[in-house]
């Protein structure tokens, strides 16, 4: 599991994320803004108050949290199996 160690708010619902393995990248969350629970971000000041939770996730007002692993996969264009090798199916012969 990867953890976010630093977050910087950019413009237009973009965040620069730094991970515990040194990866740094920009994630665009504008496609979420205003939809469902993310309507909280209609007030951009709320979006700007993002914090890093105890498990390395992104948190807004204890109402929204985003998984650091899913954001890592988005930044690296990897599949879950790439990040979590135990998810790969192995052939079982009886």
N, C-alpha and C positions, 0 to 999 in steps of 0.2 A: 504494500500500500504506500502510495506517495503522499507526502504532506506539502501543503503550500506553506512557505516560510515568510513570504513577503507579498503584499499586494499593493499596487499603485493604481488609483483611479485615473483613467484618461478621459477623453471626451466621447460623447455619443454611445454610452453604455459599453465602453471597452475597458478592460482591465489588463494591466501587465502583471503576470504571475511569475513568482520564482518558487521553485520546488527544492526539496531537500537534496536532490541529486544534482543540483546546479542548473537544471533546465530553466530557461527564461523565455516567455512567450506572451503574446497578446491574444486575448480571447474576446470576441465580439458577442455580447449578450443582447444586442438590440432587438433580435428576433423574439425575445421573451418579454420585453417591456410592454406593460399594459395588458398582458394576457393572464387571466386567472389570478392566482396568488401574486403574480409579478406586477399586478396593477399597483402594488405598494410603491413600485419604482416610478409611478407617474410623477411623484415628487422626487425630482432628481437629487435633492439634498439627502433623501433617504438612501438612494443608491450609493451616494458618495460615502456613506457611513459604514461601508462594508468592514467586517472584522474577520479575523481568522479564528476559528473555533479550536477547541482542545484536540480534535482529531485531524487538524489541518484543513478543514472544510471552510468554505466562505459562508458567512452568516450575516443576515440583515435583521435586526430587531428581534431576534429569536423567533421570527415568523417564516423566514426563508433560509434554507441552507442548500448549498450546492456541493456535491461530492467531488473531492479533489481528484479522484481517479478518473471520473468521466471527463473532467476538464483536461486532464493530462492526456487522455486518449484523443481528445479533440485537437489539442495542440500538436501532437506527434503523429496524427493520422494512423495510429495503431489500432489493432483489434484487441478486445479484452484478453484473448488467448496470448497475445504478445506480452502483456503486462502481468498476467497471471498464468504461468505455464501449466499449472495443475488443472486448468479448465479444458485443456486439450484432451480429446477422447483418445484412449488407447485401445487397441484391439484386444479383445478377450477371446481366447480359444478354449472351448470345453472339450 
